[in-house]
Amino acid sequence: MKRLFTIVIAMFALWQISSAQFVEQTSGVTTALQSVSAVTDQVAWTCGVGGKVLRTTNGGTNWLNASGNLPTTTDMYNIFGLGADTALVTGSPATGTMVWKTVNGGTNWTQVFAQTGGFMDAIWMMTSLTGFMYGDPVGGRWSLWKTSNGGNTWDSTGLNVPQVGSEAGWNNAMHVLNNNIWFGTNNSRIYYSATGTLPFSVQPTPQVNSYAIWFSVPLFGLSGGAQAMSTSNNGVNWTNTATAPGAGNISGITGTGITFYLIRQATSIYRTDNNGANWTTQYTAPAGNYYHIQRARLGNRIWAVRSNGGISMSTGIVGVTPITGTTPDRFELSQNYPNPFNPSTTIRFAIPNNSLVTLKIYDAIGREVETLVNEFKTAGTYDVNFNAANVTSGIYFYTISAGDFKDTKKMILVK
């Protein structure tokens, strides 16, 4: 469904995004940017009206035109970046919907999908090869598609979900976490699949519209219509949260743990540090209404895009806190403190040289719960805060990998 703004007038927290401030970046355009996809803290893509695509590979210091041979007569509504050079983007002219792919940074785009009479709302790649996309119903069934070859071809086999009444979706209104897929509608419901294929179950919502969806862990997530909604049981039940400040429909949600950021069809970004129980105004842009917001999938940074080509980027994020002092002489993963804990604890690690660091949490039977750190870090000692307000009591394990170093320790949550 075409962006609502054109037709409506205006558990488990592994680390929190804290002290996030926002600054304006120079996009080089003044037309609407309607979707943003952040791959890392350095690499992000955005798209908008008139076939416009931009990308950055240096944290937004420079945004480069990556529109290539995309048709300037087609507005682009959703984009998914897989890396610095590869992305998928979808646009929907009057005749239907199309998807294009680039593998050379936007110099050239190849059409990989077309559907007469359709409107593709969102694309999400789980891996470099496996992905899912959803669009407004065509011929009485939702337009649901999957790929197993990086988006080069798309297949709807086994994805027949009937349309109910005149329901439709919203661009950007889909979230994927592991194999869990949620997508929003204008029919007081969210559709959900735990496997990316049938069955899709219906999750009733207290808001008619679900314009945005974001889950920090499979159990806990937020969605938004006229106000925010939350779930603590994977979406089986959705309830209204405290009303975020401001006016206008919610157009985007992102975050991690119990900290979420929310935007409306207005100029401000709002923040909650307690799963939506309370909201504060985090930042107000100089002009333009926010259309989409997203945190980097492999990093901490947040980008938000607006109706006037504006791009806001977060700075000063404390996801991993560096500890000042001398450079450590060996790799080390310390025992979390306190342990046992309720509900938060601190994990410290040390790396003697620059390394790609991953720090992951596992449950007692070895299932990966969440990624705490997955980024390049310079040599030093770091603290990571772990707030387990959304998780039940039990034994958990945390594992670090940095270079050839790997270590695992146990921690106990007691509530």
ChimeraX attribute file (.defattr): number of C-alpha atoms within 10 A of each C-alpha:
attribute: neighborCount
match mode: 1-to-1
recipient: residues
	/A:1	20
	/A:2	17
	/A:3	17
	/A:4	19
	/A:5	15
	/A:6	8
	/A:7	9
	/A:8	9
	/A:9	9
	/A:10	13
	/A:11	22
	/A:12	23
	/A:13	23
	/A:14	29
	/A:15	27
	/A:16	23
	/A:17	23
	/A:18	13
	/A:19	13
	/A:20	18
	/A:21	14
	/A:22	22
	/A:23	13
	/A:24	15
	/A:25	17
	/A:26	13
	/A:27	24
	/A:28	13
	/A:29	15
	/A:30	12
	/A:31	16
	/A:32	23
	/A:33	31
	/A:34	27
	/A:35	27
	/A:36	31
	/A:37	27
	/A:38	30
	/A:39	22
	/A:40	24
	/A:41	22
	/A:42	17
	/A:43	22
	/A:44	29
	/A:45	32
	/A:46	30
	/A:47	29
	/A:48	27
	/A:49	19
	/A:50	18
	/A:51	21
	/A:52	25
	/A:53	24
	/A:54	22
	/A:55	28
	/A:56	22
	/A:57	20
	/A:58	14
	/A:59	18
	/A:60	22
	/A:61	12
	/A:62	15
	/A:63	22
	/A:64	17
	/A:65	17
	/A:66	24
	/A:67	21
	/A:68	17
	/A:69	12
	/A:70	23
	/A:71	14
	/A:72	13
	/A:73	12
	/A:74	19
	/A:75	21
	/A:76	28
	/A:77	29
	/A:78	27
	/A:79	29
	/A:80	24
	/A:81	26
	/A:82	24
	/A:83	17
	/A:84	20
	/A:85	17
	/A:86	18
	/A:87	25
	/A:88	26
	/A:89	28
	/A:90	28
	/A:91	28
	/A:92	23
	/A:93	15
	/A:94	10
	/A:95	11
	/A:96	14
	/A:97	21
	/A:98	21
	/A:99	23
	/A:100	20
	/A:101	24
	/A:102	20
	/A:103	16
	/A:104	14
	/A:105	24
	/A:106	25
	/A:107	14
	/A:108	15
	/A:109	23
	/A:110	15
	/A:111	16
	/A:112	15
	/A:113	16
	/A:114	18
	/A:115	15
	/A:116	13
	/A:117	15
	/A:118	22
	/A:119	30
	/A:120	30
	/A:121	29
	/A:122	24
	/A:123	28
	/A:124	25
	/A:125	21
	/A:126	15
	/A:127	12
	/A:128	13
	/A:129	13
	/A:130	14
	/A:131	20
	/A:132	23
	/A:133	21
	/A:134	24
	/A:135	24
	/A:136	25
	/A:137	23
	/A:138	16
	/A:139	10
	/A:140	15
	/A:141	15
	/A:142	22
	/A:143	24
	/A:144	22
	/A:145	21
	/A:146	24
	/A:147	17
	/A:148	16
	/A:149	13
	/A:150	20
	/A:151	24
	/A:152	16
	/A:153	13
	/A:154	19
	/A:155	13
	/A:156	15
	/A:157	11
	/A:158	12
	/A:159	18
	/A:160	17
	/A:161	18
	/A:162	13
	/A:163	16
	/A:164	12
	/A:165	8
	/A:166	10
	/A:167	16
	/A:168	21
	/A:169	30
	/A:170	27
	/A:171	29
	/A:172	29
	/A:173	28
	/A:174	28
	/A:175	21
	/A:176	23
	/A:177	16
	/A:178	15
	/A:179	12
	/A:180	16
	/A:181	21
	/A:182	24
	/A:183	27
	/A:184	31
	/A:185	24
	/A:186	18
	/A:187	18
	/A:188	17
	/A:189	21
	/A:190	27
	/A:191	18
	/A:192	25
	/A:193	17
	/A:194	18
	/A:195	12
	/A:196	20
	/A:197	21
	/A:198	14
	/A:199	15
	/A:200	18
	/A:201	16
	/A:202	15
	/A:203	17
	/A:204	17
	/A:205	26
	/A:206	16
	/A:207	21
	/A:208	17
	/A:209	25
	/A:210	31
	/A:211	28
	/A:212	29
	/A:213	26
	/A:214	27
	/A:215	26
	/A:216	23
	/A:217	22
	/A:218	22
	/A:219	16
	/A:220	22
	/A:221	29
	/A:222	27
	/A:223	35
	/A:224	29
	/A:225	26
	/A:226	18
	/A:227	21
	/A:228	26
	/A:229	24
	/A:230	25
	/A:231	20
	/A:232	20
	/A:233	13
	/A:234	20
	/A:235	25
	/A:236	15
	/A:237	14
	/A:238	23
	/A:239	17
	/A:240	19
	/A:241	19
	/A:242	16
	/A:243	15
	/A:244	23
	/A:245	17
	/A:246	16
	/A:247	15
	/A:248	19
	/A:249	24
	/A:250	27
	/A:251	30
	/A:252	27
	/A:253	28
	/A:254	27
	/A:255	26
	/A:256	24
	/A:257	26
	/A:258	25
	/A:259	19
	/A:260	25
	/A:261	25
	/A:262	31
	/A:263	29
	/A:264	27
	/A:265	23
	/A:266	22
	/A:267	20
	/A:268	21
	/A:269	25
	/A:270	19
	/A:271	24
	/A:272	20
	/A:273	19
	/A:274	14
	/A:275	25
	/A:276	23
	/A:277	13
	/A:278	14
	/A:279	20
	/A:280	13
	/A:281	16
	/A:282	16
	/A:283	17
	/A:284	14
	/A:285	18
	/A:286	10
	/A:287	14
	/A:288	19
	/A:289	24
	/A:290	30
	/A:291	27
	/A:292	31
	/A:293	29
	/A:294	23
	/A:295	27
	/A:296	20
	/A:297	14
	/A:298	18
	/A:299	19
	/A:300	26
	/A:301	26
	/A:302	28
	/A:303	27
	/A:304	29
	/A:305	26
	/A:306	26
	/A:307	23
	/A:308	17
	/A:309	23
	/A:310	24
	/A:311	26
	/A:312	24
	/A:313	19
	/A:314	19
	/A:315	14
	/A:316	13
	/A:317	17
	/A:318	18
	/A:319	23
	/A:320	21
	/A:321	13
	/A:322	18
	/A:323	14
	/A:324	9
	/A:325	8
	/A:326	10
	/A:327	15
	/A:328	14
	/A:329	12
	/A:330	11
	/A:331	21
	/A:332	18
	/A:333	22
	/A:334	15
	/A:335	16
	/A:336	23
	/A:337	14
	/A:338	15
	/A:339	15
	/A:340	17
	/A:341	18
	/A:342	15
	/A:343	19
	/A:344	19
	/A:345	20
	/A:346	19
	/A:347	20
	/A:348	19
	/A:349	20
	/A:350	21
	/A:351	24
	/A:352	16
	/A:353	17
	/A:354	13
	/A:355	16
	/A:356	15
	/A:357	21
	/A:358	18
	/A:359	23
	/A:360	19
	/A:361	23
	/A:362	18
	/A:363	15
	/A:364	11
	/A:365	9
	/A:366	10
	/A:367	11
	/A:368	14
	/A:369	19
	/A:370	22
	/A:371	16
	/A:372	26
	/A:373	23
	/A:374	19
	/A:375	16
	/A:376	14
	/A:377	19
	/A:378	15
	/A:379	18
	/A:380	21
	/A:381	23
	/A:382	18
	/A:383	19
	/A:384	22
	/A:385	22
	/A:386	20
	/A:387	21
	/A:388	22
	/A:389	20
	/A:390	19
	/A:391	17
	/A:392	13
	/A:393	15
	/A:394	13
	/A:395	15
	/A:396	18
	/A:397	19
	/A:398	23
	/A:399	17
	/A:400	21
	/A:401	19
	/A:402	21
	/A:403	14
	/A:404	7
	/A:405	13
	/A:406	15
	/A:407	14
	/A:408	16
	/A:409	14
	/A:410	17
	/A:411	19
	/A:412	16
	/A:413	20
	/A:414	13
	/A:415	13
